Amino acid sequence: MSDSSPWWDPDVYADRRPFLMGRGRITAAMRAWFGARDFVEAEPSILQVSPGNEAHLHAFATELIGQDGARSQLYLHTSPEFAAKKLLAAGEVRLFTFARVFRNRERTALHHPEFTMLEWYRANQPYGVLIEDCAALLAVAAEAAGTRSFVFRGRTADPLAAPERLTVAEAFARYAGIDLLATVDGNQTDLAALAAAARGQGIRVADDDTWTDIFSRVLLERIEPNLGMGRATVLDEYPTCEAALARPTMRDPRVAERFELYVCGVEIANGFGELTDPAEQRRRFDSEMAEKLRVHGESYPIDEDFLAALARMPPACGIALGFDRLAMLATGAQRIEQVLWTPVAEPQ
């Protein structure tokens, strides 16, 4: 959008409208794809007791006022995940949702305070099936948008090609020259070892960095720019400490059933083999909120109702896909606001 013209200016809107029409076609095509596979479309509520319990997420808070004037704090959810898993506990076996979600402190060409998350879940199926789903949906989006190539900032990818599959450990070795798993022992991490390895590869390390800080910096600076070039990349098997809602793999407990999908260097989806152990989930949430309190001076409550449902939830896999980002890539837009019907107002 122009710095001086609002999004509703007719000339600005005329430039955006083709992207919005493409978005609409992609939405319809994806609904049809899920419907053909016996998925139920759910509409989880946005107001939640907890917005999510990952240290890096920042929520919008609001207040519920009862008829008697009693006040309680609620949050706009950062993901529909907690509600969707309660529906799995209730008996749904295949569900999807185009959910409006809200994240504070996020506004860039690829981030927006309010955006659409396409999430879907499969009960009693291995999480590898989600990778097959992603490959199919990239093709669905391309066909709906009338393109055979996704493009972003000069990078291209073929949405019809089979995705590359790469473990996080393989990516650290290939693109950063770091033996990542040598710094991981179960749930424990070796900060000194990762710091030394990163410094040895010319990566900046601050004195107060945590293991996660260094991990994230290497991922951002050395690895992500190389992913999803020519075809999509599935970055698989994240360290367990970087997968708060995923179960460990059977092969190696140091890594979890978590993958991210990249296209043209852009992360567009995050998939999990879902953790269903409420005691372990509580431990991870407590750890995440302790870190959030340390870094940001705030934390969010834990949804006890979610933990109770988790004990009843069947084995499942689930994934969150940034729908606006996918619409950008498929339509050729270069900023997320180009594919949003009514962007959130910016401070004057």
HUZIBEL-V311938 format. One record per backbone hydrogen bond with DSSP energy under -0.5 kcal/mol. CO is the residue of the C=O (numbers start at 1). NH is the residue of the N-H. Records with the same first field share a line. If there is no record, write none. Layout:
# HUZIBEL-V311938
CO: NH ; NH
This chain:
# HUZIBEL-V311938
6: 9
9: 13
10: 14
11: 15
12: 16
13: 17
14: 18
16: 19 ; 20
17: 21
18: 22
19: 23
20: 24
21: 25
22: 26
23: 27
24: 28
25: 29
26: 30
27: 31
28: 32
29: 33
30: 34
31: 35
32: 36
33: 37
34: 37 ; 39
35: 38
40: 42 ; 96
46: 77
48: 75
51: 78
54: 57
58: 104
60: 76
62: 74
63: 65
64: 66 ; 72
66: 69
70: 66
72: 64
74: 62
75: 48 ; 77
76: 60
77: 102
80: 84
81: 85
82: 86
83: 87
84: 88
85: 89
86: 90
87: 91 ; 92
88: 91
93: 123
94: 40
95: 121
96: 42
97: 99 ; 119
99: 101 ; 117
101: 115
103: 106
109: 336
111: 108
113: 103
115: 101 ; 117
116: 118 ; 323 ; 324
117: 99 ; 119
118: 321
119: 97
120: 319
121: 95
122: 125 ; 317
126: 129
127: 130 ; 131
128: 131 ; 132
129: 133
130: 134
131: 135
132: 136
133: 137
134: 138
135: 139
136: 140
137: 141
138: 142
139: 143
140: 144
141: 145
142: 146 ; 147
143: 146
150: 157
152: 155
155: 152
156: 230
157: 150 ; 159
158: 161
164: 234
166: 236
167: 171
168: 172
169: 173
170: 174
171: 175
172: 176 ; 177 ; 178
173: 177
178: 180
179: 182
180: 183
181: 184
183: 190
185: 188
188: 185
189: 191
190: 194
191: 195
192: 196
193: 197
194: 198
195: 199
196: 200
197: 201
198: 201 ; 203
199: 202
206: 209
210: 214
211: 215
212: 216
213: 217
214: 218
215: 219
216: 220
217: 221
218: 222 ; 223
219: 223 ; 224
223: 226
224: 227
226: 229
227: 265
228: 230 ; 264
230: 158
232: 164
233: 235 ; 262
234: 166 ; 236
235: 260
236: 168
238: 256
239: 242
240: 243
243: 246
245: 275
247: 257
252: 249 ; 255
254: 240
255: 249
256: 258
257: 273
258: 237 ; 238
259: 271
260: 235
261: 268 ; 269
262: 233
263: 266
266: 263 ; 268
268: 322
269: 261
270: 320
271: 259
272: 274 ; 318
273: 247
276: 278
277: 281
278: 282
279: 283
280: 284
281: 285
282: 286
283: 287
284: 288
285: 289
286: 290
287: 291
288: 292
289: 293
290: 294
291: 295
292: 296 ; 297 ; 298
293: 297
302: 304
303: 306 ; 307
304: 308
305: 309
306: 310
307: 311
309: 312 ; 313
310: 313
315: 124
316: 274
317: 122
318: 272
319: 120
320: 270
321: 118 ; 323
322: 326
323: 327
324: 328
325: 329
326: 330
327: 331
328: 332 ; 333
329: 151
335: 338
336: 339
337: 340
